[in-house]
């Protein structure tokens, strides 16, 4: 295979992998990691609060126009409804700021859209479902367009977007049915324009979500392997450790180091080394639980944090990983050549008074004890025992 053909094949594989990665993420929040959900919930919370406050102010500022232009028997009820909607939007902004989870942000977003559509439905009822295409009352028939347009600023998934748009669409269809203008030429033209607007809104929302995911991944994921980088990994592990400590649950750490990785780079080149790292990462991700935290610690070192795993369970998992890794044959991109690798695994489990740093330090010492013992094994580092092999680390690495 020529270099050009091989490059085209690699590009195609990268494109397919990218599409496979992004399509589920754009469809539903269920495909998102817990850390990204927290990131997006904060972003959504700010946008929803800002939108609720601004829209609430604009709605109340329209009260003088209602009093001036609407008939006397209609203006007071609509003005009261307008003021109540403004107050409801302010309340949504307030409770939204007090919550941090994505689920609460989704509920506040839905309440905002439902409140706007209830006001539209009530106003049209008070106006006797007018069939007008000019004048002050015509502005009320255009409210669904505004309800669709304001959603542009929200980075929501396609599933969330379709749900919000369905609320507005259902309300408008009901109003048009009551007004007996469901299939009038003018109304069908409005539907066409609103559908075009809805497509543009969805495109904008997904673009914002995609950009947010891209920035998140650049900030939190290792660019080579696609797993958590060191900074994000330690941040998530700290939260997990605190949670386990509060609940009295065990917590363990496995620190991996691929044996003699430098020889792979020296013999086959850094491209082959990169493929080994990616192959090892793919294998590890296929073996761990959803609650486990796995990431690249640096170079050929990886860390696996195991919430709710005690020392015995951690040792069992390490032995199982060693056995599976010995059977791995990783392609390196040279014809059909595949490399077999082994690893050292340093193990540490949470003890009273431990911190995340002290656990990692013990696992790191155990890792180099593995290298002293001939590699391809796992070790615990005894608490209080000062390992004397630090001066050999550079030679063993």
C-alpha positions as CSV (number, residue, x, y, z in Angstrom):
1,X,0.0,0.0,0.0
2,X,1.4,3.4,-1.0
3,X,1.9,6.2,1.5
4,X,-0.9,8.2,-0.3
5,X,-3.4,5.3,-0.2
6,X,-2.5,4.6,3.5
7,X,-3.0,8.3,4.3
8,X,-6.4,8.3,2.6
9,X,-7.4,5.2,4.5
10,X,-6.3,6.8,7.8
11,X,-8.3,9.9,7.0
12,X,-11.4,7.9,6.3
13,X,-11.0,5.9,9.5
14,X,-10.6,9.2,11.4
15,X,-13.7,10.6,9.8
16,X,-15.8,7.6,10.6
17,X,-14.5,7.6,14.2
18,X,-15.3,11.3,14.5
19,X,-18.9,10.8,13.1
20,X,-19.4,7.8,15.4
21,X,-18.2,9.9,18.3
22,X,-20.3,13.0,17.6
23,X,-23.7,11.7,16.3
24,X,-24.8,10.0,19.5
25,X,-23.6,13.1,21.5
26,X,-25.6,15.4,19.4
27,X,-28.7,13.3,19.6
28,X,-29.1,12.8,23.4
29,X,-27.5,13.8,26.7
30,X,-27.4,10.1,27.7
31,X,-24.3,9.7,25.5
32,X,-22.4,12.4,27.4
33,X,-20.0,11.8,30.3
34,X,-20.9,13.0,33.7
35,X,-18.2,15.6,33.7
36,X,-19.4,17.1,30.3
37,X,-23.0,17.1,31.7
38,X,-21.8,19.2,34.6
39,X,-20.0,21.5,32.2
40,X,-23.0,21.9,29.9
41,X,-25.4,22.3,32.8
42,X,-23.4,25.3,34.0
43,X,-23.5,26.8,30.5
44,X,-27.2,26.1,30.1
45,X,-27.9,27.6,33.5
46,X,-26.4,30.9,32.6
47,X,-28.1,31.0,29.3
48,X,-31.5,30.1,30.7
49,X,-31.3,32.6,33.5
50,X,-30.2,35.4,31.2
51,X,-33.0,34.5,28.7
52,X,-35.7,34.3,31.4
53,X,-34.7,37.7,32.9
54,X,-34.4,39.5,29.6
55,X,-37.6,38.1,28.2
56,X,-39.5,38.8,31.5
57,X,-38.4,42.4,31.3
58,X,-39.4,42.8,27.7
59,X,-42.8,41.2,28.3
60,X,-43.6,43.6,31.2
61,X,-42.4,46.6,29.2
62,X,-45.1,45.7,26.6
63,X,-47.9,46.4,29.1
64,X,-48.4,50.1,28.1
65,X,-49.0,49.0,24.5
66,X,-51.6,46.5,25.5
67,X,-53.4,49.1,27.5
68,X,-53.3,51.6,24.7
69,X,-54.1,49.4,21.6
70,X,-56.3,46.6,23.0
71,X,-60.1,47.0,23.6
72,X,-61.0,47.8,27.2
73,X,-62.7,44.5,27.7
74,X,-59.6,42.6,26.7
75,X,-56.6,44.6,27.9
76,X,-56.9,44.1,31.6
77,X,-56.9,40.2,31.5
78,X,-54.0,40.1,29.0
79,X,-52.0,42.6,31.1
80,X,-52.5,40.5,34.2
81,X,-51.4,37.4,32.3
82,X,-48.4,39.3,31.0
83,X,-47.3,40.4,34.4
84,X,-47.8,36.9,35.8
85,X,-45.7,35.5,32.9
86,X,-42.9,38.0,33.7
87,X,-43.0,37.1,37.4
88,X,-42.9,33.4,36.4
89,X,-39.9,34.0,34.2
90,X,-38.1,35.8,37.0
91,X,-38.9,32.9,39.4
92,X,-37.6,30.4,36.9
93,X,-34.3,32.4,36.6
94,X,-34.0,32.4,40.4
95,X,-34.6,28.7,41.0
96,X,-32.4,27.9,37.9
97,X,-29.5,29.7,39.5
98,X,-29.9,27.7,42.7
99,X,-29.4,24.3,40.9
100,X,-26.4,22.7,39.4
101,X,-27.5,19.5,37.7
102,X,-28.3,19.1,34.0
103,X,-31.7,17.7,34.9
104,X,-32.7,20.8,36.7
105,X,-31.5,23.0,33.8
106,X,-33.6,20.9,31.5
107,X,-36.7,21.3,33.7
108,X,-36.2,25.1,33.9
109,X,-35.8,25.3,30.1
110,X,-39.0,23.3,29.6
111,X,-40.9,25.5,32.2
112,X,-39.8,28.6,30.4
113,X,-41.1,27.4,27.0
114,X,-44.3,26.1,28.6
115,X,-44.9,29.4,30.3
116,X,-44.4,31.4,27.1
117,X,-46.8,29.1,25.2
118,X,-49.5,29.2,27.9
119,X,-49.4,33.0,27.7
120,X,-49.8,32.7,23.9
121,X,-52.7,30.3,24.2
122,X,-54.5,32.5,26.9
123,X,-54.0,35.7,24.9
124,X,-55.4,34.1,21.7
125,X,-58.3,32.8,23.7
126,X,-59.0,36.3,25.1
127,X,-58.7,37.8,21.6
128,X,-61.3,35.2,20.3
129,X,-58.7,33.5,18.1
130,X,-58.4,36.4,15.6
131,X,-57.8,35.8,11.9
132,X,-55.9,38.9,11.0
133,X,-52.8,39.6,9.0
134,X,-52.2,43.2,10.0
135,X,-52.7,45.5,13.0
136,X,-51.8,45.2,16.6
137,X,-53.5,41.8,17.2
138,X,-51.5,40.3,14.4
139,X,-48.4,40.6,16.6
140,X,-49.9,38.1,19.0
141,X,-50.2,35.5,16.2
142,X,-46.4,35.8,15.6
143,X,-45.5,34.8,19.1
144,X,-44.7,31.2,18.2
145,X,-42.0,32.5,15.8
146,X,-40.4,34.4,18.7
147,X,-40.7,31.3,20.9
148,X,-38.7,29.3,18.3
149,X,-36.2,32.0,17.6
150,X,-35.2,32.6,21.2
151,X,-34.1,29.0,21.6
152,X,-31.2,29.7,19.2
153,X,-28.8,30.6,22.1
154,X,-29.2,27.3,23.9
155,X,-26.6,24.5,23.3
156,X,-29.1,21.6,23.4
157,X,-29.2,18.1,21.9
158,X,-31.4,17.3,18.9
159,X,-33.7,15.3,21.2
160,X,-34.1,18.3,23.6
161,X,-34.5,20.7,20.8
162,X,-37.3,18.7,19.1
163,X,-39.1,18.4,22.4
164,X,-39.0,22.1,23.0
165,X,-40.1,22.9,19.5
166,X,-42.9,20.3,19.8
167,X,-44.4,22.3,22.7
168,X,-44.6,25.4,20.6
169,X,-45.8,23.6,17.5
170,X,-48.6,21.8,19.4
171,X,-49.8,25.0,21.0
172,X,-49.9,26.8,17.6
173,X,-51.7,24.0,15.8
174,X,-54.3,24.0,18.6
175,X,-54.8,27.8,18.3
176,X,-55.0,27.6,14.5
177,X,-57.6,24.8,14.8
178,X,-59.7,26.9,17.2
179,X,-59.4,29.9,14.8
180,X,-60.4,27.7,11.9
181,X,-57.4,28.8,9.8
182,X,-55.4,25.6,9.9
183,X,-55.2,25.1,6.1
184,X,-55.6,28.6,4.8
185,X,-53.0,29.6,2.2
186,X,-51.6,32.3,4.4
187,X,-51.2,29.9,7.3
188,X,-49.6,27.3,5.2
189,X,-47.1,29.9,4.1
190,X,-46.4,30.8,7.7
191,X,-45.9,27.1,8.6
192,X,-43.3,26.9,5.8
193,X,-41.4,29.9,7.0
194,X,-41.5,28.6,10.6
195,X,-40.2,25.2,9.6
196,X,-37.3,26.9,7.8
197,X,-36.7,29.0,11.0
198,X,-36.9,25.8,13.1
199,X,-34.2,24.1,11.0
200,X,-31.9,27.1,11.3
201,X,-32.5,27.2,15.0
202,X,-31.7,23.5,15.4
203,X,-28.6,23.9,13.3
204,X,-27.5,26.8,15.5
205,X,-28.2,24.8,18.7
206,X,-26.3,21.8,17.5
207,X,-23.4,24.0,16.3
208,X,-23.1,25.5,19.8
209,X,-23.3,22.1,21.4
210,X,-20.7,20.7,19.0
211,X,-18.4,23.7,19.7
212,X,-18.9,23.2,23.4
213,X,-18.0,19.5,23.1
214,X,-14.9,20.3,21.0
215,X,-13.6,22.9,23.5
216,X,-14.4,20.6,26.4
217,X,-12.5,17.7,24.8
218,X,-9.5,20.0,23.9
219,X,-9.4,21.1,27.6
220,X,-10.0,17.7,29.2
221,X,-9.0,14.9,26.9
222,X,-5.6,13.6,25.8
223,X,-5.3,14.5,22.1
224,X,-3.6,11.2,21.2
225,X,-5.7,8.6,23.0
226,X,-9.0,10.5,23.5
227,X,-9.2,9.7,27.2
228,X,-9.0,12.1,30.2
229,X,-5.8,14.1,30.5
230,X,-4.0,14.4,33.7
231,X,-5.6,17.6,34.9
232,X,-9.2,16.5,34.3
233,X,-8.5,12.9,35.6
234,X,-7.2,14.2,38.9
235,X,-10.1,16.6,39.3
236,X,-12.7,13.9,38.7
237,X,-10.8,11.5,40.9
238,X,-10.8,14.0,43.8
239,X,-14.5,14.3,43.7
240,X,-15.0,10.6,43.5
241,X,-12.7,10.0,46.4
242,X,-14.5,12.6,48.6
243,X,-17.8,10.9,47.7
244,X,-16.5,7.5,48.7
245,X,-15.0,8.8,51.9
246,X,-18.3,10.4,52.9
247,X,-20.2,7.1,52.2
248,X,-17.6,5.0,53.8
249,X,-16.9,3.2,50.5
250,X,-13.5,1.8,49.5
251,X,-11.4,3.5,46.8
252,X,-8.3,2.1,44.9
253,X,-5.8,3.3,42.3
254,X,-4.0,1.3,39.6
255,X,-1.0,3.0,38.0
256,X,0.0,1.4,34.7
257,X,3.3,1.7,32.9
258,X,4.0,0.0,29.6
259,X,7.2,-2.0,29.9
260,X,10.2,-0.9,27.8
261,X,8.1,1.5,25.7
262,X,11.1,3.5,24.7
263,X,12.4,0.5,22.8
264,X,9.2,0.5,20.8
265,X,9.8,4.1,19.7
266,X,13.5,3.5,19.1
267,X,12.9,0.3,17.0
268,X,9.7,1.1,15.1
269,X,9.4,4.9,15.4
270,X,7.1,7.2,17.3
271,X,4.2,6.5,14.9
272,X,4.2,2.9,16.0
273,X,4.5,3.9,19.6
274,X,1.4,6.1,19.2
275,X,-0.6,3.2,17.8
276,X,0.5,1.0,20.8
277,X,-0.7,3.7,23.2
278,X,-4.1,4.0,21.3
279,X,-4.4,0.2,21.2
280,X,-3.7,-0.1,24.9
281,X,-6.2,2.7,25.6
282,X,-9.0,1.0,23.6
283,X,-8.4,-2.3,25.4
284,X,-8.5,-0.7,28.8
285,X,-11.8,1.2,28.0
286,X,-13.4,-2.1,27.0
287,X,-12.5,-3.6,30.4
288,X,-13.6,-1.0,32.9
289,X,-16.9,-0.1,34.5
290,X,-18.8,3.2,33.7
291,X,-18.0,4.4,37.2
292,X,-14.3,3.9,36.9
293,X,-12.0,6.8,35.9
294,X,-9.3,6.0,33.4
295,X,-6.8,8.5,31.9
296,X,-3.3,9.2,30.7
297,X,-1.0,10.3,33.5
298,X,1.9,11.1,31.2
299,X,4.0,9.4,28.5
300,X,3.3,5.7,28.7
301,X,1.8,5.9,32.2
302,X,-2.0,5.5,32.7
303,X,-4.1,5.6,35.9
304,X,-7.3,3.7,36.7
305,X,-9.3,4.9,39.7
306,X,-11.6,2.3,41.1
307,X,-14.5,3.7,43.3
308,X,-16.0,1.1,45.7
309,X,-13.1,-1.3,45.2
310,X,-11.1,-2.5,48.2
311,X,-7.5,-3.7,48.2
312,X,-8.5,-7.4,47.5
313,X,-10.7,-6.4,44.6
314,X,-8.0,-4.0,43.2
315,X,-5.4,-6.8,43.3
316,X,-7.8,-9.2,41.5
317,X,-8.5,-6.6,38.8
318,X,-4.8,-5.9,38.4
319,X,-4.0,-9.7,37.9
320,X,-6.9,-10.0,35.4
321,X,-5.6,-7.0,33.5
322,X,-2.0,-8.4,33.4
323,X,-3.3,-11.7,32.0
324,X,-5.3,-10.0,29.3
325,X,-2.6,-7.6,28.4
326,X,-0.1,-10.4,27.9
327,X,-2.4,-11.8,25.2
328,X,-2.7,-8.5,23.4
329,X,-1.3,-8.1,19.9
330,X,-1.4,-4.5,18.8
331,X,-1.0,-3.4,15.2
332,X,1.7,-0.8,14.6
333,X,0.9,0.1,10.9
334,X,3.8,-1.8,9.3
335,X,2.4,-4.5,7.0
336,X,0.8,-7.1,9.3
337,X,3.2,-6.6,12.2
338,X,1.7,-6.8,15.6
339,X,3.5,-6.2,18.9
340,X,2.9,-7.9,22.2
341,X,3.4,-5.8,25.4
342,X,3.4,-6.2,29.1
343,X,2.9,-3.7,31.9
344,X,3.8,-2.9,35.5
345,X,0.9,-2.0,37.8
346,X,1.3,-0.1,41.1
347,X,-1.7,-0.5,43.4
348,X,-2.8,1.6,46.3
349,X,-6.1,1.6,48.3
350,X,-7.6,4.3,50.5
351,X,-6.6,4.3,54.2
352,X,-7.7,6.6,56.9
353,X,-6.1,10.0,56.5
354,X,-5.2,9.4,52.9
355,X,-5.3,12.0,50.2
356,X,-5.4,11.5,46.5
357,X,-1.8,12.6,46.2
358,X,-0.6,10.1,48.9
359,X,-2.4,7.3,47.2
360,X,-0.9,8.1,43.8
361,X,2.5,8.4,45.5
362,X,2.2,4.9,47.0
363,X,1.1,3.5,43.7
364,X,4.0,5.2,42.0
365,X,6.5,3.6,44.5
366,X,4.8,0.2,44.0
367,X,5.1,0.7,40.2
368,X,8.9,1.0,40.4
369,X,9.1,-1.9,42.8
370,X,7.5,-3.9,39.9
371,X,10.3,-2.8,37.6
372,X,12.8,-3.8,40.2
373,X,11.2,-7.3,40.4
374,X,11.5,-7.9,36.6
375,X,8.4,-6.1,35.3
376,X,5.1,-7.7,34.0
377,X,3.6,-7.8,37.5
378,X,1.6,-5.8,40.1
379,X,2.6,-4.6,43.6
380,X,1.2,-2.9,46.7
381,X,3.6,-0.5,48.4
382,X,3.4,-1.0,52.2
383,X,2.4,2.0,54.2
384,X,5.3,3.4,56.2
385,X,7.9,1.6,54.1
386,X,10.4,3.9,52.4
387,X,11.3,2.3,49.1
388,X,15.1,2.6,48.4
389,X,15.0,2.1,44.7
390,X,14.3,5.7,43.6
391,X,17.8,6.2,42.3
392,X,17.1,3.5,39.7
393,X,14.0,5.1,38.2
394,X,15.7,6.8,35.3
395,X,17.5,3.6,34.3
396,X,14.3,1.5,34.6
397,X,12.0,3.9,32.8
